[in-house]
Amino acid sequence: MTVAEINGFPVTPRPLRTLFRPLGDAAQGMATQQRFLEIISRNIANAETTRTAEGGAYRRQVGVVEQDAQTGELVTRVVEDTRAGQSVYDPGHPDANEAGYVLRPNVDVTTEMVDLMLVRRVHEANVSVFQAAKSMLRRALDI
């Protein structure tokens, strides 16, 4: 805990706010995992998309968590995976080039499913932390 001063008198953080911090941390973790879930879902939904509004095949998106330099809060950014998609010979496909090859999205559904399982487990862990903190706060009220 840090001690601040107001008019020369030491002021410590309110103990009640300190008790609620685990609830806020677990809730922030669940919100982050929800964003990852949305990104993974979008990747799976577009695993076969060979034409996007920007042109070309869909590019896999990845969530990156960083700390905001100004506020210190964690933020989730979405970045594109730069790996190239696979070229498949399919001359009858409407998106085939002159040589008959179609550029497929760089999305591997197996990788996305593994990421989905990981996100689910981390979300469950955050739910467990939230429930445990809530239970401890309830017991503290009984004292």
HELIX and SHEET records of a PDB file:
HELIX    1   1 PRO A   15  ALA A   45  1                                  31    
HELIX    2   2 VAL A  109  ASP A  142  1                                  34    
SHEET    1   A 2 ALA A   4  ILE A   6  0                                        
SHEET    2   A 2 PHE A   9  VAL A  11 -1                                        
SHEET    1   B 2 GLN A  61  GLN A  67  0                                        
SHEET    2   B 2 LEU A  74  GLU A  80 -1                                        
SHEET    1   C 2 SER A  87  TYR A  89  0                                        
SHEET    2   C 2 TYR A 101  LEU A 103 -1                                        
END                                                                             
